[in-house]
Amino acid sequence: MNSPLDSWCALPTPIGEFRMYDSGDERVRIVCFGDLQNQGKDPLLRIHSSCLASEVFGALDCDCADQLREAMKLIVTEGRGLIIHIHQEGRGQGLSKKIQAVGAMQRDNLDTVTAFETLGLEQDARSYDSAVRVLRQIGIDSVRLISNNPRKIRYLKDSDIQVAMVNTHPTIRAENAAYLQTKNAKLGHYLPLEADADSNSTIRFYHSDQPWGELSNFSRHAVFLNGRVWPTVEHFYQAQKFAGTPQEELIRVCSTPMLAKQRAIELTQPYRRADWHEVKEEVMLAGLRAKFGQHPDLQGRLLSSGSRELVEHTKQDAYWGDAGDGSGKNRLGHLLMQVRMEFRRSVSEKKASSRTALCVD
């Protein structure tokens, strides 16, 4: 007899093309990258409870949609992984109770925990049984869980699922800063909220919507090079693998940098230029010089990093980045530091020239 999981459709997104599977339960949605039945050992997993306010209407006072988007990026970057999206609003209390709690927070200046207590609500009534059933159905007993919630980790471990935690990194806004602090302080979450206070510490960047995300090639800053406008440095870099061919323009017009990268991977054989490995750093450097040279605000941001080491923090690319243990070459970080030095020298020369002109006058 056929299982509902035999039924799926493609789910094209700005991040990449996923698959959406029929779970047989309208309250449980399964989205994965690649074949659900062939996710390999220890796949990335996000168990995500619905948040209508942020996921549909773009509310800024929580981090739910941010976490979902980051999970999708991590999964696409690795090339495998799944999301189990469960309909359980308000930490399992339902949408009506959630509206009451958020209303109390806004009206009476309460934090999320106190608001739930005032209403006599259990802080977290969510069940992840449906997620465990899905994992058992597809034969997965060990995952890397994209989460900062220790309760979720314990739930899976108690269900005999081996778990390693993969942190998400929240986008901290005026609207959600207090909420995020409360999740750590009163709900025991592991959100990395430490301020970037050490002016001598290494700057580790990756996602374009996270702290120091302006350093990422995926940041939405267009550059003008070779007589054309490129939506991002990533578009420019990936397209130059096919310079002078029709494939170059196919990549330039991709709607997002992630899709530009995916398209380039798909086209690598047989179209990629033969000398790519010899010229790729030169291409990257041209893109970085254009980005920080054509956007004065970005140049100021880069210079504000002082002499701190810049590291693209990723396990997925040992050439351009580093996993944090020194195993990667971090060539993107080194090129950014080179560009920073070039701009710093240029600024110093302009100041010196200006002083000389004043003396002559």
C-alpha positions in Angstrom: 0.0 0.0 0.0 1.3 3.4 -0.9 2.3 5.8 1.8 1.4 9.5 1.8 5.2 10.2 1.8 5.2 8.8 -1.8 3.5 12.0 -2.9 5.5 15.1 -3.3 5.9 18.3 -5.4 8.7 20.6 -6.2 8.9 23.7 -4.0 10.9 26.4 -5.7 12.0 29.2 -3.3 14.4 32.1 -3.4 16.9 30.0 -1.5 16.7 26.9 -3.7 14.3 24.2 -4.9 13.0 22.0 -2.2 10.5 19.2 -2.2 7.2 19.3 -0.2 5.9 15.9 0.9 2.4 14.8 1.9 2.6 13.7 5.6 -1.0 12.4 5.7 -1.7 15.0 8.4 -2.7 18.6 7.5 -1.0 19.9 10.6 2.4 18.4 9.7 4.3 19.7 6.7 7.5 18.0 5.5 9.9 20.0 3.3 13.3 18.6 2.3 16.2 19.3 0.0 16.7 16.2 -2.1 15.0 12.9 -1.8 13.3 12.4 1.6 14.1 8.7 1.6 17.8 9.3 0.9 19.0 12.0 3.4 22.1 10.1 4.5 23.7 9.9 8.0 23.0 12.7 10.5 21.0 15.0 8.3 20.3 18.6 9.2 16.8 18.8 10.7 14.6 21.8 11.6 11.5 21.0 13.7 9.6 24.2 13.3 6.3 25.3 15.0 4.1 27.6 12.9 4.1 31.3 13.5 1.5 32.9 11.3 2.5 36.4 12.4 6.1 36.3 11.3 6.0 33.7 8.5 3.0 35.1 6.6 2.7 38.7 7.7 6.4 39.5 8.5 6.0 40.4 12.1 9.3 41.7 13.6 8.9 41.0 17.3 10.0 37.4 17.3 12.6 35.2 15.5 10.5 32.4 14.1 10.7 33.3 10.5 14.4 34.2 10.9 15.1 30.7 12.2 13.2 29.0 9.4 15.0 31.0 6.8 18.4 30.3 8.3 17.6 26.6 8.5 16.7 26.6 4.8 20.0 28.3 4.0 22.0 25.8 6.0 20.2 22.9 4.4 20.7 24.2 0.8 24.3 25.0 1.5 24.9 21.4 2.6 22.8 20.0 -0.2 20.5 17.8 2.1 18.3 18.1 5.1 14.7 18.4 6.1 12.1 20.6 7.8 9.2 19.3 9.7 6.7 22.2 10.1 4.1 21.6 12.7 0.9 23.6 13.2 1.1 24.5 16.9 1.0 28.3 17.4 1.9 30.0 20.6 4.3 27.4 21.9 1.4 24.9 21.6 -1.3 27.0 23.2 -3.0 27.9 19.9 -3.5 31.2 18.1 -6.3 32.6 20.3 -4.1 32.2 23.5 -1.1 33.5 21.6 -3.0 36.7 20.7 -4.0 37.2 24.3 -0.4 36.7 25.5 1.1 39.1 23.0 -1.6 41.6 23.7 -0.7 41.4 27.4 3.0 41.9 26.6 2.3 45.0 24.5 -0.4 46.5 26.8 1.2 45.8 30.2 4.9 45.8 29.2 5.3 42.1 30.2 7.9 39.7 28.9 6.7 36.5 27.2 7.1 34.3 30.2 5.3 36.6 32.6 2.5 37.1 30.0 1.9 33.3 29.9 2.0 33.1 33.7 -0.5 35.9 34.0 -2.9 34.0 31.7 -2.4 30.8 33.6 -0.8 29.1 30.6 1.9 26.4 30.5 5.0 28.0 29.1 5.6 25.3 26.4 2.9 22.8 25.6 4.3 21.7 22.3 4.5 18.0 21.3 7.0 16.7 18.8 5.6 13.2 18.5 4.6 13.8 14.9 8.2 14.7 14.0 9.5 11.5 15.7 7.0 9.5 13.8 8.2 11.0 10.5 11.8 10.3 11.4 11.0 6.7 12.3 9.0 6.2 9.1 12.0 7.2 6.9 14.5 5.4 9.1 16.4 8.3 10.6 17.7 7.8 14.2 20.4 10.5 14.4 20.1 14.2 13.4 21.8 17.5 13.6 19.0 19.6 15.0 18.9 23.3 13.9 17.6 24.8 17.2 18.5 26.7 20.3 15.8 25.0 22.4 17.1 22.4 24.9 13.6 21.1 25.5 13.3 20.1 21.8 16.7 18.3 22.1 15.6 16.4 25.2 12.3 15.4 23.5 14.1 13.8 20.6 16.7 12.1 22.9 13.9 10.7 25.1 12.5 9.2 21.9 15.8 7.4 21.1 16.9 9.9 18.4 20.6 10.9 18.7 20.9 14.7 18.5 23.7 17.2 17.9 22.6 20.8 18.2 23.3 23.4 15.4 22.7 26.9 16.6 20.7 29.5 14.7 21.9 33.1 14.9 19.0 35.6 15.4 18.6 38.8 13.6 18.4 41.2 16.6 16.0 44.1 16.1 14.6 46.7 18.4 11.3 44.9 18.2 12.6 41.5 19.3 15.7 42.2 21.4 13.9 41.9 24.8 12.0 38.8 23.7 15.2 37.0 22.7 16.9 37.9 26.0 13.9 36.4 27.8 14.1 33.2 25.9 17.6 32.7 27.1 17.1 34.0 30.6 13.8 32.4 31.5 13.2 29.6 29.0 16.8 28.2 28.9 17.4 28.7 25.2 21.0 28.9 23.8 20.6 31.9 21.5 24.0 33.4 20.8 23.3 37.0 21.8 26.7 38.1 23.0 27.5 41.7 22.0 30.4 42.3 19.7 32.2 44.2 22.4 35.8 43.0 22.0 37.3 45.4 19.5 40.3 43.0 19.1 38.3 39.7 18.6 38.0 37.9 15.3 35.0 38.8 13.2 33.3 35.6 11.9 30.6 36.3 9.3 28.5 34.1 7.0 24.8 34.8 6.5 24.2 38.2 4.9 21.3 39.0 7.3 23.4 38.4 10.4 26.0 40.6 12.2 28.8 41.7 9.8 26.7 40.2 7.0 27.8 43.1 4.8 31.0 41.1 4.3 29.2 38.2 2.7 29.1 37.9 -1.1 25.4 37.3 -0.7 24.7 40.8 0.7 22.3 42.7 -1.5 24.7 45.3 -2.8 24.9 45.6 -6.6 28.2 46.2 -8.4 28.9 47.6 -11.8 31.6 45.6 -13.6 32.4 44.8 -17.2 29.8 47.2 -18.4 26.9 45.4 -16.5 25.2 45.6 -13.2 25.4 42.5 -11.0 22.9 42.1 -8.2 25.5 40.8 -5.8 29.2 39.9 -5.8 28.1 36.3 -5.7 26.3 36.8 -9.1 29.4 38.3 -10.6 31.7 35.6 -9.2 29.6 32.7 -10.3 28.9 34.1 -13.7 32.6 34.6 -14.5 33.0 30.9 -14.5 31.3 31.1 -17.9 32.6 34.5 -19.1 31.8 35.2 -22.7 29.1 32.5 -23.0 25.3 32.6 -22.8 25.5 31.0 -19.4 27.1 34.1 -18.0 23.9 36.1 -18.5 21.7 33.2 -17.2 23.5 33.5 -13.9 23.4 37.3 -13.8 19.6 37.4 -14.0 19.0 34.8 -11.3 16.6 36.3 -8.7 18.9 35.6 -5.6 22.6 34.9 -5.0 21.8 31.4 -3.7 20.1 30.6 -7.0 23.0 32.1 -8.9 25.3 29.7 -7.1 23.1 26.7 -7.7 22.8 27.5 -11.4 26.6 27.7 -11.7 27.0 24.4 -10.0 24.5 22.8 -12.4 26.3 24.3 -15.4 29.9 23.5 -14.3 30.2 20.6 -16.8 30.7 21.1 -19.6 30.6 24.9 -19.7 33.0 26.2 -17.1 36.1 27.9 -18.4 39.3 25.8 -18.3 41.4 28.4 -16.5 39.0 29.0 -13.6 41.2 27.8 -10.8 44.0 30.1 -11.9 41.8 33.2 -12.1 39.1 32.7 -9.5 40.9 34.8 -6.8 41.5 37.6 -9.3 37.7 37.5 -10.1 36.8 37.6 -6.4 39.1 40.5 -5.7 37.6 42.5 -8.6 34.2 41.9 -7.2 35.2 42.9 -3.6 37.0 46.1 -4.8 33.9 47.1 -6.7 31.5 46.4 -3.9 33.3 48.3 -1.2 34.5 51.0 -3.6 31.1 51.7 -5.1 29.3 51.7 -1.8 30.8 54.3 0.6 28.7 53.1 3.6 30.1 49.5 3.1 33.6 50.9 2.8 33.1 52.6 6.1 31.8 49.5 7.7 34.8 47.5 6.4 37.2 50.1 7.7 35.4 50.1 11.1 36.6 46.5 11.6 40.1 48.0 12.4 42.8 45.3 12.3 40.5 42.5 13.4 40.9 39.2 11.6 38.0 38.5 9.2 36.8 34.9 8.8 34.0 33.4 6.7 32.8 31.0 9.2 31.6 27.8 7.4 32.2 24.1 7.3 31.0 23.9 3.7 33.9 25.6 1.9 37.4 25.0 3.2 38.9 27.1 0.4 37.0 30.4 0.9 36.1 29.9 4.5 37.0 28.2 7.8 35.0 26.1 10.2 36.5 27.9 13.2 39.2 25.4 13.9 41.8 26.7 11.4 41.3 23.8 9.0 40.1 26.1 6.1 42.1 28.5 4.0 39.7 31.4 4.6 40.7 33.0 1.3 37.6 35.3 1.3 38.6 36.6 4.7 42.2 37.2 3.5 41.0 39.0 0.4 38.7 41.2 2.4 41.5 42.1 4.7 43.6 43.0 1.6 40.8 45.2 0.3 40.5 46.8 3.8 44.3 47.6 3.8 44.0 49.1 0.3 41.2 51.4 1.3 42.9 52.4 4.5 46.1 53.3 2.5 44.0 55.3 0.1 42.3 57.2 2.8 45.6 58.0 4.5 47.1 59.2 1.1 44.1 61.5 0.6 44.5 63.0 4.0 48.2 63.5 3.5 47.6 65.1 0.1 45.0 67.4 1.6 47.4 68.5 4.4 50.1 69.2 1.8 47.7 71.3 -0.3 46.8 73.4 2.8 50.4 74.0 3.5 51.1 75.1 -0.1 48.2 77.6 0.1 
